[in-house]
Amino acid sequence: MDIKQIRNATMTLNYGGVKFLIDPMLSDKGTLPAFPSVRKEEANPLHELPEEPEIFLQNVDAIILTHSHADHWDEKAEKILDKNLPIFVQDEYDASIVRRAGFSKVEVLENKTVFNNVTMRKIKGQHYENPECIDKIEELAGTSNAMGIIFQANNENTLYLAGDTVWYSGVKRALLKYQPEVVILNAGGNQLPNCRLIMDEKEVYQVHQTLPNAQLIASHMEGVNHWGVSRAQLKNYAQENNFQENLLVPEDGTEYEDL
């Protein structure tokens, strides 16, 4: 598999002969509103894309939308992406959003969905640190649901794209059941006031402790204004806890081949 970090949670994944575009947030820097944050409320996204969209969108076969929050699916993505591309979503709520934007090939992922010989298995995420966060998230974004995905194909390592989730029992079960060799973690510790939404450095370490030999890749870092853990902080924490050899923390535009 080949993985390219674009920006925030947006990536491309070449896996089993299929090129997937994951969670496209394609807006120009500073053109979207800030999220409520304990940090400075800068307009989003915080950085420009590392290259023009037409470059990384070449030969995309399908889109993965782990959930429909604005830092994973935005109006520019709705506008410029090919409306005939297959899009895989977590539920009918997100499917309706994508269909209203004019996309014709929208499929809700099931426990086992096969696309061009790639098997995808939906893993439920927990996109909040505690249940008190749910109302706050749904008021802001319409849904608090998010999914992860297990990818499997012949002659490929198993991949777990965890998506927007904190560490909880469902993540641990997926790790132990499928034993992925590669795990992509949204690891920026993003948060609303009094409500963390995705993994922080300590939870990345819990993933490592659960599967010590897995290659971890940290995404969703420093892309939008409510981030809580920087790339430098995560790298330093990994060094202090001796798992830096198992962790990749890509800058925007970084590509990893033959994982």
C-alpha positions as CSV (number, residue, x, y, z in Angstrom):
1,M,0.0,0.0,0.0
2,D,1.0,3.6,-0.6
3,I,-0.3,6.4,1.6
4,K,-0.1,10.1,1.0
5,Q,-0.9,12.7,3.7
6,I,-2.6,15.7,2.0
7,R,-3.8,17.9,4.8
8,N,-5.7,17.4,8.1
9,A,-7.5,14.0,7.7
10,T,-7.3,14.1,3.9
11,M,-5.2,11.4,2.4
12,T,-4.9,9.2,-0.7
13,L,-4.5,5.4,-0.2
14,N,-3.4,3.1,-3.0
15,Y,-4.4,-0.4,-1.7
16,G,-5.0,-3.6,-3.6
17,G,-4.9,-1.8,-7.0
18,V,-7.5,0.7,-5.9
19,K,-6.8,4.4,-5.3
20,F,-9.0,5.8,-2.5
21,L,-9.4,9.5,-1.6
22,I,-10.1,9.7,2.2
23,D,-12.0,12.6,3.9
24,P,-11.6,15.3,1.4
25,M,-11.4,18.8,2.9
26,L,-10.3,20.8,-0.1
27,S,-11.0,24.5,0.8
28,D,-8.5,27.2,0.4
29,K,-6.7,28.4,3.6
30,G,-8.8,30.5,5.9
31,T,-12.1,30.2,3.9
32,L,-14.1,28.2,6.5
33,P,-15.3,29.3,9.9
34,A,-13.3,28.5,13.1
35,F,-14.5,25.8,15.3
36,P,-15.2,26.7,19.0
37,S,-11.9,26.2,20.6
38,V,-9.8,26.8,23.8
39,R,-7.2,28.0,21.3
40,K,-7.2,31.1,19.1
41,E,-10.2,31.0,16.8
42,E,-8.4,31.1,13.4
43,A,-10.3,30.6,10.2
44,N,-10.0,27.1,8.7
45,P,-8.2,25.4,7.2
46,L,-5.0,26.6,8.8
47,H,-2.7,25.8,5.8
48,E,-3.0,25.6,2.0
49,L,-3.1,22.2,0.3
50,P,0.5,21.0,-0.4
51,E,-0.3,20.7,-4.1
52,E,-3.1,21.5,-6.5
53,P,-6.1,19.1,-6.2
54,E,-5.9,17.9,-9.8
55,I,-2.5,16.3,-8.9
56,F,-3.6,14.1,-6.1
57,L,-7.0,13.5,-7.5
58,Q,-5.6,11.8,-10.6
59,N,-6.9,8.3,-11.1
60,V,-8.9,8.2,-7.9
61,D,-11.3,5.2,-8.0
62,A,-13.4,5.8,-5.0
63,I,-13.9,8.1,-2.0
64,I,-14.0,7.2,1.7
65,L,-16.0,9.5,3.9
66,T,-15.6,8.5,7.5
67,H,-18.1,11.1,8.5
68,S,-19.5,14.4,7.2
69,H,-18.1,17.0,9.6
70,A,-16.8,20.1,7.8
71,D,-13.1,19.2,8.3
72,H,-13.6,15.9,6.5
73,W,-16.1,16.9,3.8
74,D,-16.5,20.5,2.6
75,E,-18.3,22.5,-0.1
76,K,-15.3,22.6,-2.3
77,A,-15.1,18.8,-2.3
78,E,-18.7,18.7,-3.1
79,K,-18.1,21.1,-6.0
80,I,-15.0,19.8,-7.7
81,L,-15.1,16.0,-7.1
82,D,-16.4,13.8,-9.9
83,K,-20.1,13.1,-9.1
84,N,-19.8,9.6,-10.6
85,L,-17.1,8.4,-8.3
86,P,-18.3,5.7,-5.8
87,I,-18.4,7.1,-2.2
88,F,-18.5,4.9,0.8
89,V,-20.1,6.4,4.0
90,Q,-21.0,5.2,7.5
91,D,-24.8,5.6,7.5
92,E,-27.9,6.9,5.8
93,Y,-27.5,10.3,7.5
94,D,-24.2,10.9,5.7
95,A,-25.4,9.2,2.5
96,S,-28.3,11.8,2.3
97,I,-25.8,14.7,2.6
98,V,-23.7,13.3,-0.2
99,R,-26.6,12.5,-2.4
100,R,-28.0,16.0,-2.0
101,A,-24.7,17.3,-3.4
102,G,-25.3,15.4,-6.6
103,F,-23.2,12.2,-6.1
104,S,-24.9,9.2,-7.7
105,K,-22.9,6.2,-6.4
106,V,-23.2,6.4,-2.6
107,E,-22.9,3.2,-0.6
108,V,-23.2,2.7,3.2
109,L,-20.4,0.5,4.4
110,E,-21.4,-2.7,6.1
111,N,-19.6,-5.2,8.2
112,K,-18.1,-6.6,5.0
113,T,-18.1,-4.6,1.8
114,V,-16.0,-5.7,-1.2
115,F,-14.9,-3.1,-3.9
116,N,-12.6,-4.2,-6.7
117,N,-11.2,-7.1,-4.6
118,V,-10.6,-4.9,-1.6
119,T,-12.6,-5.9,1.5
120,M,-13.6,-3.1,3.8
121,R,-15.1,-3.6,7.3
122,K,-16.8,-0.8,9.2
123,I,-15.5,-0.2,12.7
124,K,-17.6,2.1,14.9
125,G,-15.7,5.0,16.3
126,Q,-16.3,7.0,19.5
127,H,-15.9,10.6,18.4
128,Y,-16.1,12.1,21.9
129,E,-14.3,11.7,25.2
130,N,-17.4,11.5,27.3
131,P,-21.2,11.3,26.6
132,E,-21.7,14.9,27.7
133,C,-20.0,15.9,24.5
134,I,-22.6,14.4,22.2
135,D,-25.1,17.2,22.4
136,K,-22.4,19.8,21.8
137,I,-21.1,18.0,18.7
138,E,-24.6,17.4,17.3
139,E,-25.5,21.0,17.8
140,L,-22.4,22.1,15.9
141,A,-22.2,19.4,13.2
142,G,-25.5,17.4,13.0
143,T,-24.0,14.1,14.0
144,S,-21.6,12.7,16.6
145,N,-21.1,9.4,14.7
146,A,-17.8,8.5,12.9
147,M,-16.4,5.3,11.6
148,G,-13.1,3.6,11.1
149,I,-12.4,0.9,8.4
150,I,-10.4,-2.3,8.2
151,F,-8.9,-2.8,4.7
152,Q,-7.9,-6.3,3.5
153,A,-6.7,-7.5,0.1
154,N,-4.5,-10.2,-1.3
155,N,-0.8,-9.4,-1.1
156,E,-1.4,-6.4,1.1
157,N,-0.9,-5.8,4.8
158,T,-4.1,-5.3,6.8
159,L,-4.8,-1.6,7.4
160,Y,-6.9,-0.1,10.1
161,L,-8.0,3.5,9.3
162,A,-9.3,4.4,12.8
163,G,-10.9,7.7,11.8
164,D,-12.1,10.3,14.3
165,T,-12.2,8.3,17.6
166,V,-10.8,8.4,21.0
167,W,-9.3,5.3,22.6
168,Y,-12.2,3.0,23.7
169,S,-13.0,-0.7,23.8
170,G,-14.2,-0.8,20.2
171,V,-10.8,0.3,19.0
172,K,-9.0,-2.2,21.2
173,R,-11.3,-5.0,19.9
174,A,-10.6,-4.1,16.3
175,L,-6.8,-4.1,16.9
176,L,-6.9,-7.5,18.6
177,K,-9.3,-9.1,16.2
178,Y,-7.8,-8.0,12.9
179,Q,-4.1,-7.5,14.0
180,P,-3.4,-4.8,11.4
181,E,0.2,-4.3,10.4
182,V,-0.5,-0.6,9.6
183,V,-2.8,1.7,11.6
184,I,-3.7,5.3,10.6
185,L,-4.7,7.3,13.7
186,N,-6.3,10.8,13.8
187,A,-4.0,11.9,16.6
188,G,-4.2,15.7,16.9
189,G,-6.1,15.7,20.2
190,N,-8.7,18.0,18.6
191,Q,-11.2,19.4,21.1
192,L,-14.1,21.6,21.7
193,P,-14.2,23.4,25.1
194,N,-14.2,20.6,27.8
195,C,-14.6,17.9,25.1
196,R,-11.8,16.1,23.4
197,L,-12.8,14.5,20.1
198,I,-10.0,12.3,18.8
199,M,-6.8,10.6,20.1
200,D,-4.0,12.4,21.9
201,E,-0.4,11.3,22.4
202,K,-1.2,9.1,25.4
203,E,-3.9,7.2,23.4
204,V,-1.6,6.7,20.5
205,Y,0.7,5.1,23.0
206,Q,-2.1,2.8,24.1
207,V,-2.5,1.7,20.5
208,H,1.2,0.9,20.4
209,Q,1.0,-1.0,23.6
210,T,-1.8,-3.1,22.2
211,L,0.0,-3.9,19.0
212,P,3.7,-3.3,19.6
213,N,4.8,-4.3,16.1
214,A,2.2,-2.3,14.1
215,Q,3.4,0.7,12.0
216,L,1.4,3.7,13.2
217,I,0.8,6.8,11.1
218,A,-0.5,10.0,12.7
219,S,-2.9,12.1,10.6
220,H,-5.3,14.9,11.4
221,M,-2.5,17.1,12.9
222,E,-2.5,20.9,13.1
223,G,-4.9,21.2,10.1
224,V,-7.8,23.1,11.8
225,N,-8.0,25.5,14.7
226,H,-9.2,23.2,17.4
227,W,-6.2,20.9,17.3
228,G,-4.7,20.0,20.7
229,V,-1.5,18.0,20.0
230,S,1.2,19.2,17.6
231,R,3.4,17.0,15.5
232,A,6.4,18.0,17.5
233,Q,4.7,17.1,20.8
234,L,3.7,13.7,19.5
235,K,7.2,13.0,18.2
236,N,8.7,14.0,21.5
237,Y,6.2,11.9,23.4
238,A,7.0,8.9,21.3
239,Q,10.8,9.4,21.8
240,E,10.3,9.7,25.6
241,N,8.3,6.4,25.6
242,N,10.5,4.5,23.2
243,F,8.0,3.9,20.3
244,Q,9.4,6.4,17.8
245,E,10.5,3.6,15.5
246,N,6.8,2.5,15.2
247,L,5.4,5.9,14.5
248,L,5.3,8.0,11.4
249,V,4.2,11.7,11.7
250,P,3.9,13.0,8.1
251,E,4.0,16.6,7.1
252,D,1.5,17.7,4.5
253,G,2.4,16.2,1.2
254,T,4.5,13.3,2.6
255,E,4.0,9.9,0.8
256,Y,4.9,6.5,2.1
257,E,5.3,3.6,-0.4
258,D,5.2,-0.1,-0.1
259,L,4.0,-0.3,3.5
